[in-house]
Amino acid sequence: MDNRTITPDQTRELAAKYGVEYAALMAVITVESSGVGFNPPTGKLIIRFEPTWFERLSKVADQHMHETWNGTAGNQEVEYTLFNSAFAIDATAAMESTSVGMMQVMGFHYNELGFNEVGELWDFAKINEVNQVELGLRFIKSVPALLKSLKSKDWPTFAYRYNGARYRDNQYDERLLTAYNKFI
C-alpha cells in the first residue's frame, strides 16, 4: 500500500468525524469508484469528465460536443483524452466539469468545499485518498438532506441527491444497499 492509499482506520476516522457509519461511507466509496482513488496502471487521479457540464460551463465550447463525447464513463484512458481535449479549450470549465477521486466530487463544487479556485480542489484530491474522501464528506455535509439520508441509510434519497433524478437508470440505490451490506 503506498502513502496515497487510504487505510480502513483512516476511513473510520473520517466517518466518525462526520458522524456517519463506516459501512455507509464504504458503500458510497465502493459504488462511486470501486474503492480506488488512483488508476492502478497510471497512478493518475480517477476522473469522470462530464461533457454536458462542460458545454454549460465553458464560454467557448461547441454546444454539441457531448454528442461525440458521451458513452465513455469508466475507461480512464478515454476520460483523460476527453478531459485533456476540453482542458485545451477551457481549463477552468474542464476541471469544473469533471468529478474526481474516490467519491467522484464535481469540480464545480470547489467554492462550497473551501477552495478559492477549482485547481486547488484538484491539487488537494491528487495528494491522497484521505483527501478525496474528505472532499466527498464535505460535499455531503454541505447538503443537509444528503447527510441526513446517508446517516439514516435512506438509499433512494441519498442516490437522488448525490447522483440526480436518473439514479434508477443504473440501480444506484440498490448498488449502495448491496455495498453497505458487505461492510456491516
N, C-alpha and C positions, 0 to 999 in steps of 0.2 A: 504494500500500500504506500503510495507516495504522499508527500506532505500536503497535496491539494485535495486528497480524498477525505471525506467526512467519515468519522467513526460513529458507531452506534451510540457511544456515550455522548459525543458532541450533539448528535441528533436529539437524544433525550434531554440534554441541557437546553437546547433551543425550544423544544416542545414545552418544557416546564416554564421557561422564560415568558412564553406567550400564552400559557395556560391551556394548551391543547394536549390531547392524549398522543403519546408516542405512536401508537398504531394508526391513528387518524392521519398524523403527519406523514408517516411512512406510506400510507395509501396514496396520498397526493403525489409524493415524490416518485413512487413506483409508476403510477399512471401517467404522469407528466413526462418522465424522462427515462423510464425503465431503471431508475435508481442510479444514473450516472450523470455527471455534470460536464464531463470532458469526453470527447470522442476517443475511444481507446487507440485506434490506429494512428491518429494525427496529434492527439493531445489538445486539440482546439476545443473551445467552449461549445457546448451543444446549443444549436440555434434552430429557430424556425422563422424563416422570412415570410412575411405576410404581404403579398403584392397588392391586395386591395387596400390595406392600410397605407402602403407606400403611395399609391395613387391619391389617397385622401390628404396625406400629409406633405407631399412634395409639391412645390410650386412649378417644377419643371418636368415632372414625369408624364409620359404618354398615358393618357387615361384608359388605354386598353391593354396595358402590359399584362394585367392579370390573366388575360385570355391565353397567353403563351407561357406564363409563369406558374400557373396553378397546377396542382396534382403532383407535387414533388415532396411532400412532407415526409420527414424521416431520413431521407438519403442525405447525409451531411455533406457529401461532395457536391451534390446538386444545390443544396441550400446555400453553401458558401459561394458557389458560382453565381447564383442569382443575387445573393446579398452583395457580393463584390461588384456586380454589374450595376446594381442600384446605388451602391456607395459612390461609384464613379459619377453618377448623375447628381446625387444629392446626399451627401454623407450623413447629415443630421437626420433627414427623413428615413434613410435606410436603417440607422440604428434605432430610431423610434418605432419603426415598423417591424421589428424583429423581437421575438421572445427568446430569452436567454436562460441557460442553466437548468439546474435540476427541477425547478418549479416553473420554468417557462414564463417568466415575468416579461411583459411587453415593455419595450424601451420607453414608450411614451409616458409611462408612469414615473419617470425619473424624479420629477419635482416633488410629487407627493410622498416619495420614498426617501427624501432627504438629500437629493443631489441637485446641484445648480445647472448641470449640463448632462445630456444623455450619455456622453462619453465617459463621465465619471461613474455612472451606473455600470457600464460595460467593464471599465477597469476594475471596479470592485468585484464583479462576478468572475472575472478572469483569475483572480487571486486564488480562490479555493471554493470547494463545495459548501463549506460552512457559510461563506458569504452568500452563496446562491440560495441556500435555504433561508438565511436571514432575510434576503430580498423578498422571497415568497411570503414569509411570515409578516413582514412589514406591510406588504400589499394586502394580505388577508385582514390584518388588524385595521387597515385604513378603510375597510368596508364593514361596518358593524354587523350587518346581516350575514356577511360571508363568514366572519369569525364565529358568530353565533351558530350558524349551520354546521361548521366544522366541529365545534365543541359538542354539539348535540348529535353529530353523525347523521344529519339530515342530508343524505347524499344527493337527492334530486335538487334541493335548493342550492346546495353548495355547487353542484355541477352547472346549474343555470347561471349562478352569479360568477363563477370562475371561468366558464367556457362559453357562455351565451345560450341563446334560445335553442340552438340546434344541437345541444348536448346529447339528445336522444339518438341522433343520427349515428353515433358511434358507441352507444350504450355507456357513455362516460360515467353516469351514476352507478350503473351496475358493476363496471370495472373497478370503481372506487370501493364499493362494498366488498367485492371479491378480494381485492388487495388488503383491505382493512382486516378481513377475517384471517388472512395469513399471518398477521402481526399481533393478534390478540392472544 
